[in-house]
Amino acid sequence: MSTQDFLKYLVQEMVKYMDTPRDRRREERISRKQQRPSWGVRWFGMVPFGMKMFTHKQRSRLRGGNTR
């Protein structure tokens, strides 16, 4: 990509940003933030969730929750 192409792209994006109303930009930002997974899942995947399930099961087993 040449410098001229990059500048053209940059100017187009700036104009598009400036043309959209402030309220719409805010709504789009909020919707993107809500769709994003939590930081724990993003950084560590499903491991924290699996560990939480495992410890919960072990605690219930130790407390007598398992009736066989």
Backbone as ProteinMPNN parsed JSONL, in Angstrom:
{"seq_chain_A": "MSTQDFLKYLVQEMVKYMDTPRDRRREERISRKQQRPSWGVRWFGMVPFGMKMFTHKQRSRLRGGNTR", "coords_chain_A": {"N_chain_A": [[0.854, -1.169, 0.0], [0.655, 2.087, -0.923], [1.814, 5.317, 0.185], [0.138, 7.334, -0.615], [-2.286, 5.998, -1.073], [-2.83, 5.186, 1.517], [-3.176, 7.654, 2.849], [-5.431, 8.562, 1.487], [-7.327, 6.657, 2.293], [-7.3, 7.185, 5.05], [-8.298, 9.832, 5.145], [-10.849, 9.402, 4.081], [-11.981, 7.798, 6.1], [-11.934, 9.606, 8.25], [-13.68, 11.597, 7.305], [-16.016, 10.109, 7.117], [-16.404, 9.535, 9.82], [-16.764, 12.118, 10.851], [-19.095, 12.851, 9.564], [-21.103, 11.272, 10.649], [-23.662, 11.467, 13.11], [-23.245, 12.505, 16.533], [-24.746, 11.15, 18.487], [-25.367, 8.736, 17.228], [-22.819, 7.625, 16.88], [-22.154, 7.22, 19.542], [-24.111, 5.328, 20.286], [-23.346, 3.173, 18.633], [-20.823, 2.632, 19.694], [-21.505, 1.808, 22.284], [-23.031, -0.472, 21.697], [-21.084, -2.111, 20.511], [-19.448, -2.485, 22.706], [-21.091, -3.948, 24.417], [-21.384, -6.317, 23.003], [-18.913, -7.442, 23.108], [-16.959, -10.015, 24.608], [-16.479, -10.729, 28.143], [-13.614, -9.568, 30.042], [-12.268, -11.612, 31.328], [-12.926, -13.954, 29.923], [-11.964, -13.22, 27.444], [-9.202, -12.995, 27.887], [-8.421, -15.416, 29.127], [-9.965, -17.468, 28.155], [-12.131, -20.28, 28.407], [-11.242, -21.38, 30.735], [-11.319, -20.175, 33.442], [-14.094, -20.314, 33.89], [-14.559, -23.08, 33.766], [-13.013, -23.907, 35.958], [-14.443, -22.699, 38.007], [-16.867, -24.089, 37.846], [-15.934, -26.655, 38.516], [-14.946, -26.303, 41.17], [-17.302, -25.567, 42.438], [-18.793, -27.912, 42.185], [-17.212, -29.659, 43.701], [-17.398, -28.485, 46.231], [-20.14, -28.777, 46.759], [-20.27, -31.522, 46.84], [-18.69, -32.116, 49.072], [-20.217, -30.989, 51.075], [-22.3, -32.676, 51.288], [-24.14, -32.736, 49.274], [-24.358, -34.616, 47.318], [-26.304, -37.288, 46.654], [-26.264, -40.511, 46.581]], "CA_chain_A": [[0.0, 0.0, 0.0], [1.482, 3.292, -1.017], [1.492, 6.388, 1.121], [-1.005, 8.079, -1.134], [-3.473, 5.189, -0.801], [-3.077, 5.235, 2.951], [-3.728, 8.971, 3.168], [-6.788, 8.594, 0.943], [-8.137, 5.857, 3.212], [-7.385, 7.91, 6.312], [-9.2, 10.971, 4.951], [-12.204, 8.856, 3.929], [-12.459, 7.384, 7.419], [-12.175, 10.809, 9.045], [-14.894, 12.244, 6.801], [-17.138, 9.258, 7.514], [-16.565, 9.74, 11.251], [-17.288, 13.458, 11.095], [-20.444, 12.952, 9.012], [-22.092, 10.581, 11.479], [-24.04, 12.251, 14.287], [-22.617, 12.108, 17.782], [-25.582, 10.163, 19.168], [-25.226, 7.438, 16.55], [-21.487, 7.106, 17.219], [-22.228, 6.758, 20.924], [-24.883, 4.084, 20.288], [-22.515, 2.121, 18.039], [-19.772, 2.309, 20.654], [-22.116, 1.052, 23.373], [-23.414, -1.798, 21.212], [-19.848, -2.893, 20.354], [-18.962, -2.824, 24.033], [-21.953, -4.984, 24.964], [-21.175, -7.561, 22.273], [-17.587, -7.946, 23.416], [-16.958, -10.894, 25.78], [-15.845, -10.147, 29.321], [-12.154, -9.598, 29.959], [-11.787, -12.921, 31.769], [-13.054, -14.887, 28.805], [-11.099, -12.757, 26.365], [-7.801, -13.245, 28.199], [-8.12, -16.767, 29.586], [-10.842, -18.452, 27.532], [-13.136, -20.907, 29.262], [-10.582, -21.994, 31.889], [-11.887, -19.73, 34.719], [-15.454, -20.825, 34.02], [-14.434, -24.504, 34.081], [-12.533, -24.035, 37.338], [-15.547, -22.333, 38.888], [-17.795, -25.223, 37.857], [-15.297, -27.751, 39.229], [-14.924, -26.024, 42.605], [-18.68, -25.602, 42.925], [-19.173, -29.32, 42.291], [-16.478, -30.239, 44.824], [-17.975, -27.964, 47.477], [-21.443, -29.401, 47.005], [-20.015, -32.92, 47.182], [-18.188, -32.149, 50.442], [-21.295, -30.591, 51.981], [-23.334, -33.704, 51.321], [-25.117, -32.498, 48.23], [-24.416, -35.769, 46.427], [-27.099, -38.347, 47.284], [-26.274, -41.739, 45.782]], "C_chain_A": [[0.899, 1.231, 0.0], [1.009, 4.339, -0.004], [0.26, 7.154, 0.68], [-2.31, 7.314, -0.882], [-3.846, 5.247, 0.676], [-3.692, 6.566, 3.357], [-5.165, 9.1, 2.665], [-7.74, 7.831, 1.858], [-8.354, 6.598, 4.528], [-8.358, 9.082, 6.221], [-10.638, 10.489, 4.808], [-12.787, 8.454, 5.279], [-12.756, 8.591, 8.306], [-13.459, 11.506, 8.616], [-16.119, 11.436, 7.21], [-17.447, 9.447, 9.0], [-17.211, 11.089, 11.542], [-18.71, 13.623, 10.575], [-21.494, 12.265, 9.876], [-22.404, 11.432, 12.705], [-23.426, 11.668, 15.565], [-23.422, 11.023, 18.497], [-25.429, 8.78, 18.542], [-23.864, 6.809, 16.845], [-21.492, 6.531, 18.628], [-22.983, 5.434, 21.009], [-24.071, 2.926, 19.717], [-21.416, 1.685, 19.0], [-20.324, 1.457, 21.79], [-22.483, -0.351, 22.912], [-22.178, -2.678, 20.995], [-19.328, -3.349, 21.709], [-19.789, -3.945, 24.653], [-21.734, -6.323, 24.275], [-19.832, -8.203, 22.599], [-17.662, -8.88, 24.629], [-16.229, -10.238, 26.947], [-14.333, -10.334, 29.259], [-11.606, -10.942, 30.393], [-11.838, -13.949, 30.657], [-12.107, -14.491, 27.682], [-9.634, -13.105, 26.633], [-7.498, -14.713, 28.476], [-9.015, -17.834, 28.979], [-11.85, -19.002, 28.528], [-12.533, -21.516, 30.529], [-11.154, -21.48, 33.214], [-13.302, -20.257, 34.949], [-15.429, -22.301, 34.397], [-13.964, -24.727, 35.505], [-13.635, -23.694, 38.328], [-16.554, -23.469, 38.982], [-17.222, -26.377, 38.677], [-15.325, -27.512, 40.735], [-16.329, -26.04, 43.189], [-19.14, -27.046, 43.123], [-18.481, -29.97, 43.485], [-17.047, -29.753, 46.155], [-19.31, -28.624, 47.783], [-21.265, -30.864, 47.382], [-19.545, -33.032, 48.63], [-19.273, -31.801, 51.455], [-22.411, -31.619, 52.041], [-24.411, -33.5, 50.289], [-25.288, -33.671, 47.289], [-25.149, -36.904, 47.134], [-27.151, -39.536, 46.354], [-26.684, -42.899, 46.616]], "O_chain_A": [[1.79, 1.371, 0.838], [-0.072, 4.226, 0.574], [-0.557, 7.571, 1.501], [-3.322, 7.914, -0.52], [-5.019, 5.343, 1.034], [-4.642, 6.592, 4.14], [-6.013, 9.681, 3.342], [-8.833, 8.309, 2.16], [-9.467, 6.63, 5.054], [-9.156, 9.295, 7.133], [-11.552, 11.105, 5.357], [-13.95, 8.736, 5.568], [-13.744, 8.584, 9.041], [-14.238, 11.954, 9.457], [-17.139, 12.002, 7.603], [-18.612, 9.512, 9.392], [-18.104, 11.187, 12.384], [-19.459, 14.451, 11.092], [-22.664, 12.644, 9.835], [-21.505, 12.05, 13.276], [-23.133, 10.474, 15.64], [-22.848, 10.085, 19.048], [-25.369, 7.774, 19.249], [-23.768, 5.597, 17.039], [-20.904, 5.479, 18.879], [-22.557, 4.52, 21.715], [-24.103, 1.82, 20.256], [-21.114, 0.496, 19.102], [-19.686, 0.493, 22.212], [-22.275, -1.318, 23.645], [-22.226, -3.877, 21.27], [-18.826, -4.464, 21.845], [-19.241, -4.804, 25.345], [-21.885, -7.367, 24.909], [-19.65, -9.401, 22.379], [-18.363, -8.567, 25.592], [-15.454, -9.302, 26.756], [-13.837, -11.17, 28.504], [-10.575, -11.377, 29.879], [-10.9, -14.725, 30.473], [-11.512, -15.356, 27.039], [-8.905, -13.47, 25.711], [-6.433, -15.204, 28.102], [-8.831, -19.015, 29.272], [-12.357, -18.276, 29.384], [-13.26, -22.115, 31.321], [-11.461, -22.309, 34.071], [-13.665, -20.604, 36.074], [-16.198, -22.731, 35.257], [-14.45, -25.627, 36.189], [-13.748, -24.331, 39.375], [-17.041, -23.782, 40.068], [-17.945, -27.007, 39.448], [-15.685, -28.408, 41.498], [-16.522, -26.483, 44.321], [-19.798, -27.363, 44.113], [-19.101, -30.751, 44.206], [-17.163, -30.531, 47.101], [-19.582, -28.988, 48.927], [-22.046, -31.391, 48.175], [-19.956, -33.948, 49.342], [-19.234, -32.283, 52.587], [-23.377, -31.436, 52.782], [-25.504, -34.049, 50.426], [-26.26, -33.722, 46.537], [-24.646, -37.428, 48.127], [-27.976, -39.582, 45.442], [-26.752, -44.023, 46.119]]}, "name": "protein", "num_of_chains": 1, "seq": "MSTQDFLKYLVQEMVKYMDTPRDRRREERISRKQQRPSWGVRWFGMVPFGMKMFTHKQRSRLRGGNTR"}
